[in-house]
Amino acid sequence: MARLRTCKLCRVKKSIDDFYRRPAPNGIMYWRWECKSCYQKSRAGYYADYRSENISRILPRVREYGRNRRWELRDIVHDAYGRMCVCCGETTDEFLTIDHINGDGKEQRGKMNTVQHLSWIIKQGFPYDLQLLCFNCNCAKGFFGECPHKRVFQKETV
């Protein structure tokens, strides 16, 4: 049978799992007197006030972390896909983009931001329906259905 405890704020009996544990000064762990949901509600105001008072200090650090994280994930994905445009051979990292071979990238872009998309690619084990294209080749493929490099290459081989 689950142990029950009454929250001192909402006065509802809840499972002991609905309460956070916290160490006392002597190191012994004890259960907080308010449930997790009441505790989170009481802390929400504190976090909002702290953020508004310290936004000028917090925001640059958050942006820098996001930028660094994005480049770290991007490096992992570029390494996995060969770090080169499969159409024209461009190798400059800043120009390389992820292309959905089947043309279904719009669906994914609507659901996730860049970091989420890069993380998803890594978690999926670098799916075969993605490739690296430079920005020019990717745009040309999107607008015209194929990259002009392919047409030039086909004329040269004929």
DRENKE-722478 format. One record per atom (N, C-alpha, C, O): residue in three letters; atom name; x, y, z; residue number from 1. Coordinates in pm, whole numbers. Example, Ala and Ser with C-alpha at 12.3 -4.5 7.8 and 13.67 -1.06 7.14 Angstrom:
[rec "ALA","N",[1319,-569,780],1] [rec "ALA","CA",[1230,-450,780],1] [rec "ALA","C",[1320,-330,780],1] [rec "ALA","O",[1424,-332,846],1] [rec "SER","N",[1285,-225,708],2] [rec "SER","CA",[1367,-106,714],2] [rec "SER","C",[1290,3,787],2] [rec "SER","O",[1341,114,804],2] 
END
This chain:
[rec "MET","N",[84,-117,0],1] [rec "MET","CA",[0,0,0],1] [rec "MET","C",[89,125,0],1] [rec "MET","O",[187,132,73],1] [rec "ALA","N",[52,221,-83],2] [rec "ALA","CA",[131,344,-95],2] [rec "ALA","C",[117,429,31],2] [rec "ALA","O",[9,439,90],2] [rec "ARG","N",[228,488,71],3] [rec "ARG","CA",[224,579,186],3] [rec "ARG","C",[161,710,142],3] [rec "ARG","O",[190,761,34],3] [rec "LEU","N",[75,764,227],4] [rec "LEU","CA",[7,889,197],4] [rec "LEU","C",[58,999,289],4] [rec "LEU","O",[103,975,401],4] [rec "ARG","N",[48,1120,238],5] [rec "ARG","CA",[90,1237,315],5] [rec "ARG","C",[-3,1351,275],5] [rec "ARG","O",[-46,1358,160],5] [rec "THR","N",[-34,1439,367],6] [rec "THR","CA",[-122,1552,338],6] [rec "THR","C",[-38,1676,312],6] [rec "THR","O",[48,1712,391],6] [rec "CYS","N",[-65,1741,201],7] [rec "CYS","CA",[2,1865,166],7] [rec "CYS","C",[-51,1976,257],7] [rec "CYS","O",[-172,1990,275],7] [rec "LYS","N",[41,2054,314],8] [rec "LYS","CA",[1,2160,407],8] [rec "LYS","C",[-63,2279,336],8] [rec "LYS","O",[-134,2359,398],8] [rec "LEU","N",[-39,2292,204],9] [rec "LEU","CA",[-96,2405,131],9] [rec "LEU","C",[-233,2373,72],9] [rec "LEU","O",[-329,2446,94],9] [rec "CYS","N",[-241,2263,-3],10] [rec "CYS","CA",[-369,2232,-68],10] [rec "CYS","C",[-457,2139,15],10] [rec "CYS","O",[-573,2117,-19],10] [rec "ARG","N",[-403,2085,124],11] [rec "ARG","CA",[-477,1998,218],11] [rec "ARG","C",[-533,1872,151],11] [rec "ARG","O",[-639,1823,190],11] [rec "VAL","N",[-461,1820,52],12] [rec "VAL","CA",[-504,1699,-18],12] [rec "VAL","C",[-409,1586,19],12] [rec "VAL","O",[-287,1605,23],12] [rec "LYS","N",[-467,1468,46],13] [rec "LYS","CA",[-383,1351,73],13] [rec "LYS","C",[-330,1298,-59],13] [rec "LYS","O",[-405,1273,-153],13] [rec "LYS","N",[-198,1282,-65],14] [rec "LYS","CA",[-133,1236,-188],14] [rec "LYS","C",[-30,1130,-154],14] [rec "LYS","O",[12,1115,-40],14] [rec "SER","N",[9,1057,-258],15] [rec "SER","CA",[114,956,-243],15] [rec "SER","C",[245,1025,-205],15] [rec "SER","O",[267,1141,-239],15] [rec "ILE","N",[329,954,-135],16] [rec "ILE","CA",[457,1009,-92],16] [rec "ILE","C",[543,1045,-212],16] [rec "ILE","O",[631,1130,-202],16] [rec "ASP","N",[516,981,-328],17] [rec "ASP","CA",[591,1011,-450],17] [rec "ASP","C",[559,1150,-504],17] [rec "ASP","O",[633,1202,-588],17] [rec "ASP","N",[451,1212,-458],18] [rec "ASP","CA",[412,1346,-502],18] [rec "ASP","C",[478,1455,-419],18] [rec "ASP","O",[441,1572,-430],18] [rec "PHE","N",[576,1419,-336],19] [rec "PHE","CA",[647,1514,-252],19] [rec "PHE","C",[797,1504,-281],19] [rec "PHE","O",[850,1396,-304],19] [rec "TYR","N",[865,1620,-280],20] [rec "TYR","CA",[1010,1622,-297],20] [rec "TYR","C",[1077,1583,-167],20] [rec "TYR","O",[1022,1602,-58],20] [rec "ARG","N",[1199,1529,-180],21] [rec "ARG","CA",[1281,1501,-62],21] [rec "ARG","C",[1387,1610,-53],21] [rec "ARG","O",[1431,1666,-154],21] [rec "ARG","N",[1427,1640,69],22] [rec "ARG","CA",[1524,1746,90],22] [rec "ARG","C",[1611,1712,210],22] [rec "ARG","O",[1562,1660,310],22] [rec "PRO","N",[1742,1739,201],23] [rec "PRO","CA",[1829,1708,316],23] [rec "PRO","C",[1818,1813,426],23] [rec "PRO","O",[1808,1933,399],23] [rec "ALA","N",[1818,1767,548],24] [rec "ALA","CA",[1822,1857,664],24] [rec "ALA","C",[1968,1898,687],24] [rec "ALA","O",[2058,1836,631],24] [rec "PRO","N",[1993,1999,769],25] [rec "PRO","CA",[2131,2040,796],25] [rec "PRO","C",[2220,1927,848],25] [rec "PRO","O",[2341,1927,825],25] [rec "ASN","N",[2159,1829,917],26] [rec "ASN","CA",[2239,1718,969],26] [rec "ASN","C",[2260,1608,864],26] [rec "ASN","O",[2322,1506,894],26] [rec "GLY","N",[2209,1628,741],27] [rec "GLY","CA",[2231,1531,633],27] [rec "GLY","C",[2119,1430,616],27] [rec "GLY","O",[2118,1357,516],27] [rec "ILE","N",[2027,1422,710],28] [rec "ILE","CA",[1916,1327,700],28] [rec "ILE","C",[1814,1380,599],28] [rec "ILE","O",[1781,1498,600],28] [rec "MET","N",[1765,1292,514],29] [rec "MET","CA",[1666,1332,413],29] [rec "MET","C",[1526,1333,476],29] [rec "MET","O",[1493,1245,555],29] [rec "TYR","N",[1447,1431,440],30] [rec "TYR","CA",[1308,1434,486],30] [rec "TYR","C",[1219,1479,370],30] [rec "TYR","O",[1268,1534,271],30] [rec "TRP","N",[1090,1455,383],31] [rec "TRP","CA",[994,1491,280],31] [rec "TRP","C",[948,1635,302],31] [rec "TRP","O",[922,1675,415],31] [rec "ARG","N",[939,1711,193],32] [rec "ARG","CA",[890,1849,204],32] [rec "ARG","C",[746,1847,251],32] [rec "ARG","O",[676,1747,232],32] [rec "TRP","N",[700,1956,312],33] [rec "TRP","CA",[565,1961,366],33] [rec "TRP","C",[461,1999,262],33] [rec "TRP","O",[341,1981,285],33] [rec "GLU","N",[507,2053,144],34] [rec "GLU","CA",[412,2082,38],34] [rec "GLU","C",[436,1985,-79],34] [rec "GLU","O",[548,1940,-101],34] [rec "CYS","N",[330,1953,-151],35] [rec "CYS","CA",[342,1859,-263],35] [rec "CYS","C",[418,1925,-377],35] [rec "CYS","O",[441,2046,-376],35] [rec "LYS","N",[457,1844,-477],36] [rec "LYS","CA",[536,1896,-588],36] [rec "LYS","C",[464,2006,-664],36] [rec "LYS","O",[525,2107,-699],36] [rec "SER","N",[335,1989,-689],37] [rec "SER","CA",[262,2091,-767],37] [rec "SER","C",[251,2222,-688],37] [rec "SER","O",[267,2329,-746],37] [rec "CYS","N",[224,2215,-559],38] [rec "CYS","CA",[216,2338,-478],38] [rec "CYS","C",[354,2404,-468],38] [rec "CYS","O",[364,2526,-475],38] [rec "TYR","N",[458,2324,-453],39] [rec "TYR","CA",[593,2378,-445],39] [rec "TYR","C",[629,2450,-575],39] [rec "TYR","O",[685,2560,-571],39] [rec "GLN","N",[597,2389,-689],40] [rec "GLN","CA",[629,2451,-818],40] [rec "GLN","C",[551,2581,-837],40] [rec "GLN","O",[604,2678,-890],40] [rec "LYS","N",[425,2583,-793],41] [rec "LYS","CA",[345,2706,-803],41] [rec "LYS","C",[405,2816,-716],41] [rec "LYS","O",[410,2933,-757],41] [rec "SER","N",[450,2780,-596],42] [rec "SER","CA",[506,2881,-505],42] [rec "SER","C",[639,2935,-557],42] [rec "SER","O",[673,3051,-533],42] [rec "ARG","N",[714,2853,-629],43] [rec "ARG","CA",[844,2895,-680],43] [rec "ARG","C",[833,2971,-812],43] [rec "ARG","O",[926,3043,-849],43] [rec "ALA","N",[722,2956,-884],44] [rec "ALA","CA",[706,3020,-1015],44] [rec "ALA","C",[720,3171,-1005],44] [rec "ALA","O",[786,3233,-1089],44] [rec "GLY","N",[661,3230,-906],45] [rec "GLY","CA",[672,3375,-886],45] [rec "GLY","C",[815,3417,-859],45] [rec "GLY","O",[861,3519,-911],45] [rec "TYR","N",[885,3339,-777],46] [rec "TYR","CA",[1025,3370,-746],46] [rec "TYR","C",[1108,3367,-873],46] [rec "TYR","O",[1186,3460,-897],46] [rec "TYR","N",[1093,3263,-955],47] [rec "TYR","CA",[1172,3251,-1078],47] [rec "TYR","C",[1140,3363,-1176],47] [rec "TYR","O",[1230,3415,-1241],47] [rec "ALA","N",[1013,3401,-1187],48] [rec "ALA","CA",[975,3511,-1276],48] [rec "ALA","C",[1037,3642,-1229],48] [rec "ALA","O",[1089,3719,-1311],48] [rec "ASP","N",[1033,3669,-1099],49] [rec "ASP","CA",[1093,3791,-1045],49] [rec "ASP","C",[1244,3792,-1065],49] [rec "ASP","O",[1302,3893,-1106],49] [rec "TYR","N",[1308,3679,-1037],50] [rec "TYR","CA",[1453,3669,-1052],50] [rec "TYR","C",[1493,3694,-1198],50] [rec "TYR","O",[1587,3768,-1226],50] [rec "ARG","N",[1419,3632,-1289],51] [rec "ARG","CA",[1451,3649,-1431],51] [rec "ARG","C",[1434,3794,-1475],51] [rec "ARG","O",[1519,3847,-1546],51] [rec "SER","N",[1326,3859,-1434],52] [rec "SER","CA",[1303,3997,-1477],52] [rec "SER","C",[1408,4091,-1418],52] [rec "SER","O",[1446,4189,-1483],52] [rec "GLU","N",[1455,4065,-1297],53] [rec "GLU","CA",[1556,4150,-1234],53] [rec "GLU","C",[1695,4128,-1292],53] [rec "GLU","O",[1778,4219,-1291],53] [rec "ASN","N",[1722,4008,-1342],54] [rec "ASN","CA",[1857,3972,-1388],54] [rec "ASN","C",[1864,3940,-1537],54] [rec "ASN","O",[1960,3877,-1581],54] [rec "ILE","N",[1765,3984,-1614],55] [rec "ILE","CA",[1759,3946,-1756],55] [rec "ILE","C",[1882,3993,-1833],55] [rec "ILE","O",[1928,3922,-1922],55] [rec "SER","N",[1934,4109,-1802],56] [rec "SER","CA",[2050,4160,-1876],56] [rec "SER","C",[2175,4075,-1850],56] [rec "SER","O",[2265,4070,-1934],56] [rec "ARG","N",[2181,4008,-1738],57] [rec "ARG","CA",[2293,3920,-1705],57] [rec "ARG","C",[2271,3779,-1757],57] [rec "ARG","O",[2365,3712,-1798],57] [rec "ILE","N",[2146,3734,-1754],58] [rec "ILE","CA",[2112,3596,-1791],58] [rec "ILE","C",[2110,3577,-1942],58] [rec "ILE","O",[2164,3479,-1993],58] [rec "LEU","N",[2046,3669,-2015],59] [rec "LEU","CA",[2021,3651,-2157],59] [rec "LEU","C",[2146,3627,-2241],59] [rec "LEU","O",[2145,3535,-2324],59] [rec "PRO","N",[2254,3704,-2224],60] [rec "PRO","CA",[2373,3675,-2304],60] [rec "PRO","C",[2429,3535,-2281],60] [rec "PRO","O",[2476,3470,-2374],60] [rec "ARG","N",[2425,3488,-2155],61] [rec "ARG","CA",[2475,3354,-2125],61] [rec "ARG","C",[2388,3247,-2190],61] [rec "ARG","O",[2440,3148,-2241],61] [rec "VAL","N",[2258,3267,-2187],62] [rec "VAL","CA",[2166,3170,-2247],62] [rec "VAL","C",[2186,3165,-2398],62] [rec "VAL","O",[2190,3057,-2458],62] [rec "ARG","N",[2199,3282,-2459],63] [rec "ARG","CA",[2222,3288,-2604],63] [rec "ARG","C",[2353,3222,-2643],63] [rec "ARG","O",[2360,3148,-2741],63] [rec "GLU","N",[2457,3250,-2566],64] [rec "GLU","CA",[2588,3190,-2596],64] [rec "GLU","C",[2582,3038,-2583],64] [rec "GLU","O",[2635,2966,-2668],64] [rec "TYR","N",[2516,2990,-2478],65] [rec "TYR","CA",[2503,2845,-2461],65] [rec "TYR","C",[2429,2783,-2580],65] [rec "TYR","O",[2472,2681,-2634],65] [rec "GLY","N",[2318,2846,-2620],66] [rec "GLY","CA",[2241,2795,-2733],66] [rec "GLY","C",[2322,2794,-2861],66] [rec "GLY","O",[2316,2698,-2938],66] [rec "ARG","N",[2397,2900,-2885],67] [rec "ARG","CA",[2480,2909,-3005],67] [rec "ARG","C",[2587,2800,-3005],67] [rec "ARG","O",[2607,2732,-3106],67] [rec "ASN","N",[2654,2783,-2891],68] [rec "ASN","CA",[2758,2680,-2882],68] [rec "ASN","C",[2699,2540,-2898],68] [rec "ASN","O",[2757,2455,-2966],68] [rec "ARG","N",[2586,2517,-2835],69] [rec "ARG","CA",[2521,2385,-2844],69] [rec "ARG","C",[2482,2355,-2989],69] [rec "ARG","O",[2499,2243,-3037],69] [rec "ARG","N",[2429,2455,-3057],70] [rec "ARG","CA",[2388,2438,-3196],70] [rec "ARG","C",[2507,2399,-3283],70] [rec "ARG","O",[2497,2310,-3367],70] [rec "TRP","N",[2622,2468,-3262],71] [rec "TRP","CA",[2741,2437,-3343],71] [rec "TRP","C",[2800,2300,-3308],71] [rec "TRP","O",[2850,2231,-3396],71] [rec "GLU","N",[2793,2261,-3180],72] [rec "GLU","CA",[2842,2128,-3142],72] [rec "GLU","C",[2761,2019,-3210],72] [rec "GLU","O",[2817,1925,-3268],72] [rec "LEU","N",[2629,2031,-3204],73] [rec "LEU","CA",[2543,1931,-3267],73] [rec "LEU","C",[2560,1932,-3419],73] [rec "LEU","O",[2561,1828,-3483],73] [rec "ARG","N",[2575,2051,-3474],74] [rec "ARG","CA",[2591,2064,-3618],74] [rec "ARG","C",[2721,1996,-3664],74] [rec "ARG","O",[2723,1931,-3769],74] [rec "ASP","N",[2828,2011,-3586],75] [rec "ASP","CA",[2954,1944,-3619],75] [rec "ASP","C",[2938,1792,-3620],75] [rec "ASP","O",[2991,1725,-3709],75] [rec "ILE","N",[2866,1739,-3523],76] [rec "ILE","CA",[2843,1594,-3516],76] [rec "ILE","C",[2769,1547,-3640],76] [rec "ILE","O",[2805,1446,-3701],76] [rec "VAL","N",[2663,1620,-3677],77] [rec "VAL","CA",[2583,1582,-3794],77] [rec "VAL","C",[2664,1596,-3922],77] [rec "VAL","O",[2659,1508,-4008],77] [rec "HIS","N",[2739,1705,-3936],78] [rec "HIS","CA",[2821,1724,-4056],78] [rec "HIS","C",[2926,1614,-4069],78] [rec "HIS","O",[2950,1565,-4180],78] [rec "ASP","N",[2988,1576,-3958],79] [rec "ASP","CA",[3085,1466,-3963],79] [rec "ASP","C",[3021,1337,-4010],79] [rec "ASP","O",[3078,1263,-4090],79] [rec "ALA","N",[2901,1309,-3960],80] [rec "ALA","CA",[2833,1184,-3994],80] [rec "ALA","C",[2794,1179,-4142],80] [rec "ALA","O",[2792,1071,-4201],80] [rec "TYR","N",[2764,1294,-4201],81] [rec "TYR","CA",[2720,1298,-4341],81] [rec "TYR","C",[2832,1337,-4437],81] [rec "TYR","O",[2805,1367,-4553],81] [rec "GLY","N",[2955,1338,-4391],82] [rec "GLY","CA",[3069,1357,-4481],82] [rec "GLY","C",[3122,1498,-4492],82] [rec "GLY","O",[3221,1519,-4562],82] [rec "ARG","N",[3062,1595,-4428],83] [rec "ARG","CA",[3110,1733,-4424],83] [rec "ARG","C",[3136,1790,-4563],83] [rec "ARG","O",[3232,1864,-4584],83] [rec "MET","N",[3047,1755,-4661],84] [rec "MET","CA",[3063,1803,-4797],84] [rec "MET","C",[2929,1798,-4869],84] [rec "MET","O",[2850,1706,-4848],84] [rec "CYS","N",[2902,1897,-4953],85] [rec "CYS","CA",[2780,1899,-5035],85] [rec "CYS","C",[2786,1782,-5132],85] [rec "CYS","O",[2884,1767,-5205],85] [rec "VAL","N",[2683,1700,-5134],86] [rec "VAL","CA",[2683,1583,-5221],86] [rec "VAL","C",[2665,1620,-5368],86] [rec "VAL","O",[2688,1537,-5456],86] [rec "CYS","N",[2625,1744,-5396],87] [rec "CYS","CA",[2600,1787,-5533],87] [rec "CYS","C",[2724,1853,-5594],87] [rec "CYS","O",[2773,1811,-5698],87] [rec "CYS","N",[2774,1958,-5528],88] [rec "CYS","CA",[2884,2036,-5588],88] [rec "CYS","C",[3017,2018,-5516],88] [rec "CYS","O",[3120,2061,-5568],88] [rec "GLY","N",[3019,1955,-5399],89] [rec "GLY","CA",[3143,1931,-5328],89] [rec "GLY","C",[3187,2043,-5236],89] [rec "GLY","O",[3299,2039,-5184],89] [rec "GLU","N",[3102,2143,-5213],90] [rec "GLU","CA",[3134,2254,-5121],90] [rec "GLU","C",[3163,2198,-4982],90] [rec "GLU","O",[3092,2111,-4933],90] [rec "THR","N",[3271,2249,-4918],91] [rec "THR","CA",[3309,2197,-4785],91] [rec "THR","C",[3306,2303,-4676],91] [rec "THR","O",[3334,2271,-4560],91] [rec "THR","N",[3271,2427,-4707],92] [rec "THR","CA",[3265,2532,-4605],92] [rec "THR","C",[3144,2508,-4514],92] [rec "THR","O",[3030,2507,-4560],92] [rec "ASP","N",[3171,2488,-4385],93] [rec "ASP","CA",[3065,2453,-4289],93] [rec "ASP","C",[2949,2551,-4288],93] [rec "ASP","O",[2833,2510,-4279],93] [rec "GLU","N",[2981,2680,-4297],94] [rec "GLU","CA",[2875,2780,-4289],94] [rec "GLU","C",[2775,2770,-4404],94] [rec "GLU","O",[2662,2815,-4391],94] [rec "PHE","N",[2816,2711,-4517],95] [rec "PHE","CA",[2728,2700,-4632],95] [rec "PHE","C",[2647,2570,-4633],95] [rec "PHE","O",[2548,2561,-4706],95] [rec "LEU","N",[2687,2471,-4555],96] [rec "LEU","CA",[2622,2340,-4560],96] [rec "LEU","C",[2490,2339,-4484],96] [rec "LEU","O",[2479,2395,-4375],96] [rec "THR","N",[2391,2275,-4544],97] [rec "THR","CA",[2258,2262,-4484],97] [rec "THR","C",[2213,2117,-4493],97] [rec "THR","O",[2266,2039,-4572],97] [rec "ILE","N",[2115,2083,-4412],98] [rec "ILE","CA",[2061,1948,-4412],98] [rec "ILE","C",[1944,1945,-4510],98] [rec "ILE","O",[1853,2027,-4501],98] [rec "ASP","N",[1947,1851,-4603],99] [rec "ASP","CA",[1843,1839,-4704],99] [rec "ASP","C",[1767,1709,-4682],99] [rec "ASP","O",[1826,1604,-4656],99] [rec "HIS","N",[1635,1718,-4693],100] [rec "HIS","CA",[1550,1600,-4689],100] [rec "HIS","C",[1536,1549,-4832],100] [rec "HIS","O",[1475,1616,-4915],100] [rec "ILE","N",[1592,1434,-4860],101] [rec "ILE","CA",[1596,1381,-4996],101] [rec "ILE","C",[1455,1369,-5054],101] [rec "ILE","O",[1435,1396,-5173],101] [rec "ASN","N",[1359,1330,-4973],102] [rec "ASN","CA",[1221,1311,-5020],102] [rec "ASN","C",[1144,1442,-5030],102] [rec "ASN","O",[1031,1442,-5079],102] [rec "GLY","N",[1202,1553,-4986],103] [rec "GLY","CA",[1136,1682,-4993],103] [rec "GLY","C",[1031,1704,-4885],103] [rec "GLY","O",[945,1791,-4900],103] [rec "ASP","N",[1035,1627,-4777],104] [rec "ASP","CA",[934,1639,-4671],104] [rec "ASP","C",[987,1716,-4549],104] [rec "ASP","O",[939,1695,-4438],104] [rec "GLY","N",[1083,1803,-4568],105] [rec "GLY","CA",[1143,1876,-4457],105] [rec "GLY","C",[1052,1979,-4394],105] [rec "GLY","O",[1069,2013,-4276],105] [rec "LYS","N",[956,2029,-4469],106] [rec "LYS","CA",[867,2133,-4416],106] [rec "LYS","C",[788,2081,-4296],106] [rec "LYS","O",[763,2155,-4201],106] [rec "GLU","N",[748,1955,-4301],107] [rec "GLU","CA",[673,1896,-4190],107] [rec "GLU","C",[756,1896,-4062],107] [rec "GLU","O",[706,1929,-3955],107] [rec "GLN","N",[884,1858,-4073],108] [rec "GLN","CA",[970,1854,-3955],108] [rec "GLN","C",[1003,1994,-3905],108] [rec "GLN","O",[1006,2017,-3784],108] [rec "ARG","N",[1029,2087,-3996],109] [rec "ARG","CA",[1066,2223,-3954],109] [rec "ARG","C",[955,2288,-3873],109] [rec "ARG","O",[984,2370,-3785],109] [rec "GLY","N",[830,2255,-3901],110] [rec "GLY","CA",[720,2313,-3826],110] [rec "GLY","C",[709,2260,-3685],110] [rec "GLY","O",[648,2324,-3599],110] [rec "LYS","N",[768,2144,-3659],111] [rec "LYS","CA",[755,2081,-3528],111] [rec "LYS","C",[872,2108,-3435],111] [rec "LYS","O",[855,2099,-3314],111] [rec "MET","N",[991,2141,-3488],112] [rec "MET","CA",[1109,2153,-3402],112] [rec "MET","C",[1196,2272,-3443],112] [rec "MET","O",[1193,2318,-3557],112] [rec "ASN","N",[1273,2319,-3347],113] [rec "ASN","CA",[1373,2422,-3378],113] [rec "ASN","C",[1502,2353,-3422],113] [rec "ASN","O",[1507,2230,-3429],113] [rec "THR","N",[1606,2430,-3449],114] [rec "THR","CA",[1730,2374,-3504],114] [rec "THR","C",[1795,2274,-3410],114] [rec "THR","O",[1835,2166,-3452],114] [rec "VAL","N",[1807,2309,-3282],115] [rec "VAL","CA",[1872,2219,-3186],115] [rec "VAL","C",[1792,2090,-3171],115] [rec "VAL","O",[1850,1981,-3166],115] [rec "GLN","N",[1661,2101,-3164],116] [rec "GLN","CA",[1577,1981,-3155],116] [rec "GLN","C",[1592,1894,-3279],116] [rec "GLN","O",[1598,1772,-3268],116] [rec "HIS","N",[1599,1957,-3396],117] [rec "HIS","CA",[1613,1881,-3521],117] [rec "HIS","C",[1747,1809,-3526],117] [rec "HIS","O",[1754,1692,-3562],117] [rec "LEU","N",[1855,1880,-3491],118] [rec "LEU","CA",[1987,1817,-3490],118] [rec "LEU","C",[1994,1703,-3388],118] [rec "LEU","O",[2051,1598,-3416],118] [rec "SER","N",[1935,1724,-3272],119] [rec "SER","CA",[1932,1618,-3170],119] [rec "SER","C",[1852,1498,-3220],119] [rec "SER","O",[1891,1384,-3198],119] [rec "TRP","N",[1742,1525,-3288],120] [rec "TRP","CA",[1659,1417,-3343],120] [rec "TRP","C",[1738,1335,-3445],120] [rec "TRP","O",[1731,1212,-3445],120] [rec "ILE","N",[1814,1403,-3531],121] [rec "ILE","CA",[1895,1332,-3632],121] [rec "ILE","C",[1995,1240,-3563],121] [rec "ILE","O",[2012,1125,-3605],121] [rec "ILE","N",[2060,1289,-3458],122] [rec "ILE","CA",[2159,1208,-3386],122] [rec "ILE","C",[2091,1089,-3318],122] [rec "ILE","O",[2142,978,-3325],122] [rec "LYS","N",[1977,1113,-3252],123] [rec "LYS","CA",[1906,1004,-3183],123] [rec "LYS","C",[1855,899,-3280],123] [rec "LYS","O",[1848,781,-3245],123] [rec "GLN","N",[1820,940,-3402],124] [rec "GLN","CA",[1770,846,-3502],124] [rec "GLN","C",[1882,769,-3571],124] [rec "GLN","O",[1856,680,-3652],124] [rec "GLY","N",[2006,801,-3539],125] [rec "GLY","CA",[2120,731,-3597],125] [rec "GLY","C",[2152,780,-3738],125] [rec "GLY","O",[2197,702,-3821],125] [rec "PHE","N",[2130,907,-3766],126] [rec "PHE","CA",[2161,970,-3893],126] [rec "PHE","C",[2087,902,-4009],126] [rec "PHE","O",[2145,825,-4085],126] [rec "PRO","N",[1958,932,-4021],127] [rec "PRO","CA",[1873,866,-4121],127] [rec "PRO","C",[1925,880,-4264],127] [rec "PRO","O",[1991,979,-4298],127] [rec "TYR","N",[1895,781,-4346],128] [rec "TYR","CA",[1941,778,-4485],128] [rec "TYR","C",[1862,873,-4575],128] [rec "TYR","O",[1905,900,-4687],128] [rec "ASP","N",[1748,923,-4529],129] [rec "ASP","CA",[1670,1014,-4613],129] [rec "ASP","C",[1713,1160,-4596],129] [rec "ASP","O",[1643,1251,-4639],129] [rec "LEU","N",[1830,1181,-4534],130] [rec "LEU","CA",[1887,1315,-4520],130] [rec "LEU","C",[2023,1317,-4586],130] [rec "LEU","O",[2091,1215,-4594],130] [rec "GLN","N",[2063,1436,-4632],131] [rec "GLN","CA",[2194,1453,-4692],131] [rec "GLN","C",[2240,1597,-4669],131] [rec "GLN","O",[2160,1683,-4633],131] [rec "LEU","N",[2368,1622,-4691],132] [rec "LEU","CA",[2420,1758,-4681],132] [rec "LEU","C",[2425,1819,-4820],132] [rec "LEU","O",[2478,1759,-4913],132] [rec "LEU","N",[2370,1938,-4833],133] [rec "LEU","CA",[2381,2019,-4954],133] [rec "LEU","C",[2425,2158,-4913],133] [rec "LEU","O",[2396,2203,-4802],133] [rec "CYS","N",[2496,2227,-5002],134] [rec "CYS","CA",[2525,2367,-4974],134] [rec "CYS","C",[2395,2444,-4991],134] [rec "CYS","O",[2299,2395,-5049],134] [rec "PHE","N",[2394,2565,-4940],135] [rec "PHE","CA",[2271,2644,-4942],135] [rec "PHE","C",[2221,2666,-5085],135] [rec "PHE","O",[2100,2658,-5110],135] [rec "ASN","N",[2312,2693,-5179],136] [rec "ASN","CA",[2272,2715,-5318],136] [rec "ASN","C",[2206,2591,-5377],136] [rec "ASN","O",[2100,2600,-5439],136] [rec "CYS","N",[2268,2476,-5359],137] [rec "CYS","CA",[2212,2352,-5415],137] [rec "CYS","C",[2078,2319,-5349],137] [rec "CYS","O",[1985,2275,-5416],137] [rec "ASN","N",[2068,2342,-5218],138] [rec "ASN","CA",[1944,2313,-5146],138] [rec "ASN","C",[1831,2404,-5195],138] [rec "ASN","O",[1719,2357,-5216],138] [rec "CYS","N",[1860,2532,-5213],139] [rec "CYS","CA",[1757,2625,-5262],139] [rec "CYS","C",[1716,2590,-5404],139] [rec "CYS","O",[1598,2589,-5437],139] [rec "ALA","N",[1814,2560,-5490],140] [rec "ALA","CA",[1784,2524,-5628],140] [rec "ALA","C",[1697,2398,-5633],140] [rec "ALA","O",[1603,2390,-5711],140] [rec "LYS","N",[1730,2301,-5549],141] [rec "LYS","CA",[1650,2178,-5544],141] [rec "LYS","C",[1507,2210,-5499],141] [rec "LYS","O",[1411,2155,-5552],141] [rec "GLY","N",[1494,2300,-5401],142] [rec "GLY","CA",[1362,2337,-5353],142] [rec "GLY","C",[1280,2414,-5454],142] [rec "GLY","O",[1160,2390,-5468],142] [rec "PHE","N",[1343,2507,-5527],143] [rec "PHE","CA",[1271,2590,-5623],143] [rec "PHE","C",[1249,2522,-5758],143] [rec "PHE","O",[1141,2533,-5816],143] [rec "PHE","N",[1351,2451,-5806],144] [rec "PHE","CA",[1346,2398,-5942],144] [rec "PHE","C",[1334,2247,-5950],144] [rec "PHE","O",[1322,2192,-6059],144] [rec "GLY","N",[1339,2179,-5838],145] [rec "GLY","CA",[1325,2034,-5838],145] [rec "GLY","C",[1457,1961,-5848],145] [rec "GLY","O",[1467,1845,-5807],145] [rec "GLU","N",[1559,2025,-5901],146] [rec "GLU","CA",[1692,1967,-5907],146] [rec "GLU","C",[1794,2080,-5912],146] [rec "GLU","O",[1762,2193,-5947],146] [rec "CYS","N",[1916,2047,-5877],147] [rec "CYS","CA",[2022,2147,-5875],147] [rec "CYS","C",[2078,2165,-6015],147] [rec "CYS","O",[2090,2066,-6089],147] [rec "PRO","N",[2113,2287,-6056],148] [rec "PRO","CA",[2174,2308,-6188],148] [rec "PRO","C",[2305,2231,-6207],148] [rec "PRO","O",[2341,2199,-6320],148] [rec "HIS","N",[2375,2203,-6099],149] [rec "HIS","CA",[2499,2124,-6111],149] [rec "HIS","C",[2470,1988,-6173],149] [rec "HIS","O",[2552,1938,-6251],149] [rec "LYS","N",[2358,1928,-6141],150] [rec "LYS","CA",[2325,1796,-6197],150] [rec "LYS","C",[2304,1806,-6347],150] [rec "LYS","O",[2345,1717,-6421],150] [rec "ARG","N",[2239,1915,-6392],151] [rec "ARG","CA",[2217,1931,-6537],151] [rec "ARG","C",[2350,1954,-6607],151] [rec "ARG","O",[2374,1897,-6714],151] [rec "VAL","N",[2437,2036,-6549],152] [rec "VAL","CA",[2568,2060,-6609],152] [rec "VAL","C",[2648,1932,-6614],152] [rec "VAL","O",[2711,1902,-6715],152] [rec "PHE","N",[2645,1855,-6505],153] [rec "PHE","CA",[2718,1729,-6499],153] [rec "PHE","C",[2667,1630,-6603],153] [rec "PHE","O",[2746,1558,-6664],153] [rec "GLN","N",[2535,1627,-6622],154] [rec "GLN","CA",[2476,1537,-6721],154] [rec "GLN","C",[2517,1576,-6862],154] [rec "GLN","O",[2543,1489,-6945],154] [rec "LYS","N",[2523,1708,-6891],155] [rec "LYS","CA",[2566,1753,-7026],155] [rec "LYS","C",[2710,1718,-7050],155] [rec "LYS","O",[2745,1678,-7161],155] [rec "GLU","N",[2796,1732,-6948],156] [rec "GLU","CA",[2939,1703,-6966],156] [rec "GLU","C",[2963,1555,-6992],156] [rec "GLU","O",[3054,1521,-7069],156] [rec "THR","N",[2886,1467,-6933],157] [rec "THR","CA",[2906,1322,-6950],157] [rec "THR","C",[2847,1271,-7080],157] [rec "THR","O",[2880,1160,-7123],157] [rec "VAL","N",[2759,1347,-7143],158] [rec "VAL","CA",[2695,1301,-7268],158] [rec "VAL","C",[2779,1333,-7387],158] [rec "VAL","O",[2741,1302,-7500],158] 
END
